[in-house]
């Protein structure tokens, strides 16, 4: 089977910046690649790779991979490129594969020279559709679409308001890393939609909005930081929440998830309108530490301890360590790409200390962490706990069964877990509602 660690590293390289590329040519290249694989011309197939991937995935390993797929799915029948997406310096092309015993989609990463820089198996699509949580009673709230952000580059948003409630609190939802819709849809799950409905059923309104990197990727072709990616739009959403009819403008809360939680203390420090922040699965460490830990976790999960797979992990760690920079220089320019993000982004994030920023706040803070979260771990919660547990304005709670999407699970698992819809924990929604309403 293909090495999971290299797949994970290559996936990390896919970010949000767009570049011009002939999609038809890419589709043809993707289809041609699978055509020569079908014909078992592995030397020809290997020639599609860029030099780095040629080294990491040898012709012999490609041959083994192809036969492993055949063993699992049967004889290959057809391949069709069906979707493309600009991803930083790369272009991701999804190819639909049909085999005698089933279907399997693939994602090919192409560089500007139209060479393949990565291949991985797309997660199987869940046959189970998203379902509204039982605790979200649509009779108790209403929703309307609005727009937030600067004129001409506004973002679609949903304002959820409880019915027959006066002077209600408002929550602004701030996403984690990567492009995301307003529900923070991941696989078959929609955690922000769950939370908005659950809180509204308990008399708490909210604003959730599409992340800028999803709808305006061209804006990120130049060096940028979390200010352009996250903070500016979060501030606009806070202003929108304050202006909602019936809302209490002195009871505005920021719910930051993952990267959003990491940045929530900075938002609170610069936004006098914010009464409190919720740090959900928020890294207390540097983002580089989180990515390294995720790669090590995937390596252990693969149970592949071969020298070759260990080298993939070691190579990944070398690349990740390059992201630990705290200043630019003559060789590292603002637009230098590190893990698919500009060097300027890393310097900005690495010179920010979210724990110290949170320590300096007098506003209400709720820190929550799930025990079945493989993306952000208990290590981070323990750091938050050590720094903040003695502060009277802080509540910390560890939920042993929750994963990164804040849904109850029986194990940590992998990204495949996100393909099964499991709503955000009702217990968590209840806890948040009580905390938000408390004086």
C-alpha positions in Angstrom: 0.0 0.0 0.0 1.2 3.6 -0.6 3.1 5.0 2.3 0.8 7.1 4.4 3.5 9.5 5.6 4.4 10.7 2.1 0.7 11.1 1.3 0.3 13.3 4.4 3.3 15.4 3.6 2.2 16.0 0.1 -1.3 16.9 1.2 0.2 19.5 3.5 1.8 21.2 0.5 -1.6 21.9 -1.0 -2.6 25.4 0.2 -4.9 28.0 -1.3 -3.0 30.2 -3.7 -4.1 30.0 -7.3 -2.0 30.1 -10.5 -2.9 29.9 -14.1 -2.9 26.4 -15.6 -4.4 24.8 -18.6 -6.9 22.5 -17.1 -7.6 20.5 -20.2 -3.9 19.7 -20.5 -3.8 18.6 -16.9 -6.9 16.4 -17.3 -5.2 14.8 -20.4 -2.0 14.2 -18.5 -3.8 12.7 -15.5 -5.8 10.3 -17.8 -2.6 9.5 -19.8 -0.8 8.6 -16.6 -3.5 6.0 -15.6 -3.6 4.8 -19.2 0.1 3.7 -19.2 -0.5 2.2 -15.7 -3.3 0.1 -17.1 -0.9 -1.0 -19.9 1.6 -1.8 -17.1 4.2 0.5 -18.7 5.7 1.5 -15.3 8.8 3.2 -16.8 6.5 5.5 -18.9 4.3 6.1 -15.9 7.3 7.0 -13.7 8.4 9.6 -16.3 5.3 11.6 -15.3 6.8 12.3 -11.9 9.0 15.3 -11.0 12.5 14.5 -9.8 11.6 14.6 -6.1 8.7 12.2 -6.4 10.9 9.9 -8.6 13.3 9.6 -5.7 10.6 9.1 -3.1 8.4 6.7 -5.1 10.6 4.4 -7.2 9.4 2.7 -10.3 9.4 -0.6 -8.4 7.3 0.9 -5.6 4.9 2.3 -8.2 4.6 -1.1 -9.7 3.9 -2.7 -6.3 1.3 0.0 -5.5 -0.5 -0.6 -8.7 -0.7 -4.4 -8.1 -1.8 -3.8 -4.5 -4.7 -1.7 -5.8 -5.5 -4.4 -8.3 -5.6 -7.0 -5.6 -8.1 -4.9 -3.6 -10.3 -3.5 -6.4 -9.9 -6.0 -9.2 -9.1 -5.2 -12.9 -9.0 -1.5 -13.8 -11.8 -0.5 -16.2 -11.7 3.3 -16.7 -10.2 6.5 -15.4 -11.6 10.0 -15.9 -10.3 13.3 -14.5 -13.4 15.0 -13.0 -12.2 17.9 -10.9 -9.3 20.3 -10.6 -8.3 22.9 -7.9 -5.5 25.4 -7.6 -3.5 24.6 -4.5 -0.7 27.0 -3.9 2.2 26.2 -6.3 0.4 23.0 -7.3 -2.8 21.9 -9.0 -4.8 19.0 -7.6 -6.6 16.9 -10.1 -9.2 14.3 -8.9 -9.4 11.2 -11.1 -12.4 8.9 -10.8 -11.2 5.3 -11.1 -13.6 2.4 -11.8 -12.5 -1.2 -11.2 -14.2 -4.6 -11.5 -14.8 -4.8 -7.8 -15.6 -1.2 -7.0 -14.6 2.5 -7.4 -11.6 4.4 -6.0 -10.8 8.1 -6.7 -7.2 9.4 -6.8 -5.8 12.9 -6.4 -2.8 13.8 -8.5 -0.7 16.9 -7.5 0.8 18.6 -10.6 3.5 21.4 -10.5 3.7 24.3 -13.0 5.8 22.1 -15.3 2.8 19.6 -15.4 4.9 17.0 -13.6 3.3 14.9 -10.9 4.5 15.9 -7.4 2.2 13.6 -5.4 -0.4 10.9 -5.6 -2.8 9.8 -3.0 -6.0 7.8 -2.6 -9.1 10.0 -2.1 -11.1 9.0 1.0 -14.1 7.0 0.2 -17.2 9.1 0.0 -19.7 8.4 2.7 -23.1 7.1 1.7 -24.6 8.6 4.8 -25.6 12.2 4.4 -25.3 15.0 7.0 -28.3 15.1 9.4 -29.3 17.9 11.6 -28.6 17.2 15.3 -31.6 16.2 17.5 -30.8 19.1 19.8 -31.2 21.7 17.1 -34.9 22.7 17.1 -35.6 24.7 14.0 -38.9 26.0 15.6 -36.9 28.0 18.1 -34.7 30.0 15.7 -34.5 31.6 12.3 -31.6 32.0 9.8 -30.9 34.5 7.1 -28.0 35.1 4.7 -26.0 38.3 4.9 -22.6 39.4 3.7 -19.6 40.4 5.9 -16.3 41.9 5.0 -15.1 44.7 2.8 -17.1 46.0 -0.2 -16.5 44.1 -3.4 -14.8 41.2 -1.6 -17.6 40.3 0.8 -18.2 36.8 2.2 -21.5 35.0 2.4 -22.6 34.5 6.0 -25.5 33.1 7.9 -26.9 34.9 10.9 -28.8 32.6 13.3 -31.1 34.2 15.8 -33.3 32.7 18.6 -37.1 33.4 18.4 -38.9 35.2 21.2 -35.7 36.1 23.0 -34.5 39.6 23.9 -31.0 40.8 24.4 -29.5 37.5 23.4 -25.7 36.7 23.3 -24.0 36.3 19.9 -21.2 33.9 18.9 -18.9 34.4 15.9 -17.4 31.2 14.5 -13.8 31.3 13.3 -12.5 28.4 11.2 -9.4 26.2 11.4 -6.7 25.9 8.8 -7.3 25.7 5.0 -10.3 26.8 2.8 -13.7 26.2 4.5 -17.3 26.9 4.0 -19.5 28.6 6.6 -20.5 25.3 8.2 -16.8 24.2 8.4 -17.9 21.2 6.4 -15.3 18.4 6.7 -16.3 15.1 5.0 -19.8 14.4 6.1 -19.7 16.7 9.1 -20.7 20.3 9.7 -19.6 21.3 13.1 -20.4 25.0 12.9 -23.9 24.3 11.6 -24.4 21.9 14.5 -23.2 24.4 17.0 -25.2 27.3 15.5 -28.5 25.3 15.7 -27.8 23.9 19.1 -26.9 27.2 20.7 -29.8 29.0 19.0 -32.2 26.4 20.5 -30.9 27.6 23.8 -31.4 31.3 23.1 -27.9 32.2 21.7 -27.4 33.7 18.3 -24.4 33.4 15.9 -22.7 34.5 12.8 -20.8 32.0 10.6 -19.2 32.9 7.2 -17.3 31.4 4.3 -13.6 31.6 4.7 -11.8 34.0 2.3 -9.3 31.4 1.1 -12.2 29.3 -0.3 -13.9 32.0 -2.5 -11.0 34.5 -3.2 -7.9 32.3 -3.6 -6.4 34.7 -6.1 -6.0 37.2 -3.2 -3.4 34.9 -1.8 -1.0 34.8 -4.7 1.2 37.4 -2.9 2.8 37.0 0.5 0.2 37.1 3.3 -0.3 36.4 7.0 -3.2 35.3 9.2 -4.3 38.9 9.2 -5.5 38.6 5.6 -6.4 34.9 5.9 -8.4 35.1 9.2 -8.3 38.2 11.4 -9.7 40.9 9.1 -12.8 38.8 8.3 -13.3 37.7 11.9 -13.3 41.4 13.0 -15.9 42.2 10.3 -18.1 39.3 11.6 -17.7 40.6 15.1 -19.0 44.0 13.9 -21.9 42.2 12.1 -22.8 40.3 15.3 -22.9 43.4 17.3 -25.3 45.0 14.9 -27.9 42.1 14.9 -31.3 43.3 15.9 -32.2 41.9 19.3 -28.6 41.0 20.2 -26.8 42.2 23.3 -23.8 44.2 21.9 -22.0 43.6 25.2 -22.3 39.8 24.9 -20.3 38.9 21.8 -18.2 35.7 21.9 -15.7 34.3 19.5 -15.7 30.5 19.0 -12.2 29.7 17.5 -11.7 26.2 16.2 -8.1 24.9 15.8 -6.2 27.7 14.1 -9.1 29.9 14.9 -8.7 29.0 18.5 -5.0 29.7 18.4 -5.8 33.2 17.0 -8.8 33.9 19.3 -6.7 35.5 22.1 -5.2 38.0 19.5 -8.8 38.8 18.3 -9.9 39.4 21.9 -6.9 41.6 22.6 -7.7 43.9 19.7 -11.5 43.8 19.8 -13.1 45.7 22.7 -16.5 44.4 21.6 -15.6 40.8 22.5 -16.9 39.7 25.9 -15.2 36.3 25.8 -13.5 33.6 23.7 -13.9 29.8 23.3 -10.7 28.0 22.4 -11.8 24.7 20.8 -9.0 22.2 20.0 -6.6 25.2 20.0 -2.9 24.7 19.6 -0.9 26.1 22.5 2.3 25.3 20.7 3.7 26.4 17.4 1.9 25.2 14.2 5.2 23.5 13.2 5.0 21.3 16.3 1.4 20.4 15.5 2.2 19.4 11.9 5.3 17.3 13.1 3.1 15.5 15.7 0.4 14.8 13.1 3.0 13.2 10.8 4.5 11.1 13.6 1.0 10.0 14.5 0.2 8.9 10.9 3.5 7.1 10.8 2.7 5.1 13.9 -0.9 4.5 12.7 0.4 3.0 9.5 2.3 0.3 11.5 4.9 0.4 8.7 8.3 0.5 10.4 10.3 -0.2 7.3 13.5 1.8 6.7 11.9 3.3 3.6 8.8 4.6 5.5 11.0 5.9 8.4 12.9 7.9 5.8 9.7 9.4 4.5 8.9 10.6 8.0 12.5 11.9 8.6 12.3 13.8 5.3 8.9 15.2 6.3 10.3 16.4 9.6 13.2 18.1 7.8 10.8 20.0 5.6 8.5 20.9 8.6 11.5 22.2 10.6 12.1 24.8 7.8 8.8 26.4 8.9 10.2 27.4 12.3 11.7 30.7 11.1 11.1 33.8 13.1 12.6 36.4 10.7 13.2 36.9 7.0 16.6 37.4 5.5 18.6 37.6 2.3 17.9 33.9 1.4 14.4 33.8 2.9 12.2 36.3 1.2 8.5 37.1 2.2 7.3 35.0 -0.8 9.6 32.0 -0.2 7.4 29.0 0.0 7.6 26.7 3.0 5.1 23.8 3.2 3.1 25.7 0.6 2.8 28.9 2.7 4.8 32.1 2.3 7.7 32.6 4.6 6.1 35.9 5.8 3.2 33.8 7.1 5.4 31.6 9.2 7.4 34.5 10.7 4.2 36.3 11.7 2.7 33.1 13.3 6.0 32.1 15.0 6.4 35.5 16.6 2.9 35.3 18.2 2.5 33.7 21.6 -1.1 32.7 22.0 -0.7 31.5 25.6 0.9 34.7 26.8 -1.7 36.7 25.0 -4.5 34.8 26.7 -2.8 35.2 30.1 -3.0 38.9 29.7 -6.8 38.9 29.0 -9.4 39.7 31.7 -12.3 38.6 29.4 -14.0 35.2 29.9 -12.1 32.3 28.3 -13.3 28.7 27.8 -10.7 26.2 26.8 -11.9 22.8 25.6 -10.1 19.8 24.2 -11.1 16.3 23.0 -9.2 13.2 24.0 -9.9 11.5 20.6 -8.4 14.4 18.6 -5.4 13.3 16.6 -4.8 16.7 15.0 -4.4 18.7 18.3 -3.5 16.7 21.4 -3.8 16.8 25.2 -0.2 18.2 25.2 -1.7 21.5 24.1 -4.6 21.4 26.6 -2.1 20.7 29.4 -0.1 23.8 28.4 -3.2 25.9 28.4 -4.1 24.4 31.8 -0.7 25.1 33.3 -0.8 28.8 32.2 -4.5 29.6 32.8 -6.0 27.3 35.5 -5.4 29.8 38.3 -7.2 32.7 36.5 -10.8 33.3 37.7 -11.9 34.3 34.2 -10.9 31.0 32.7 -12.8 27.7 32.4 -10.9 24.6 31.1 -12.6 21.3 30.3 -11.2 18.1 28.8 -13.7 15.9 26.9 -12.1 12.3 26.7 -14.3 11.0 23.9 -14.4 14.0 21.5 -12.4 14.2 18.2 -11.1 17.3 16.4 -14.6 18.0 15.0 -16.0 17.9 18.6 -18.1 14.8 18.0 -18.0 11.7 20.3 -15.9 8.8 19.1 -14.6 5.5 20.4 -11.1 6.0 19.2 -8.7 8.6 17.7 -8.6 7.1 14.2 -7.6 9.0 11.1 -9.1 11.4 8.5 -11.3 8.5 7.3 -13.4 9.1 10.5 -14.6 12.4 9.1 -16.4 10.7 6.3 -19.0 9.4 8.8 -21.4 12.0 10.0 -21.5 12.4 13.8 -22.9 15.6 15.2 -21.1 17.8 17.7 -21.5 16.6 21.3 -24.8 17.6 22.9 -23.1 17.8 26.2 -20.6 20.3 24.8 -23.4 22.4 23.4 -25.1 22.4 26.8 -21.8 23.4 28.6 -21.2 26.2 26.2 -24.7 27.6 26.5 -24.5 27.6 30.3 -21.0 29.3 30.2 -22.0 31.9 27.7 -25.1 32.9 29.8 -23.3 32.9 33.1 -22.4 36.4 34.5 
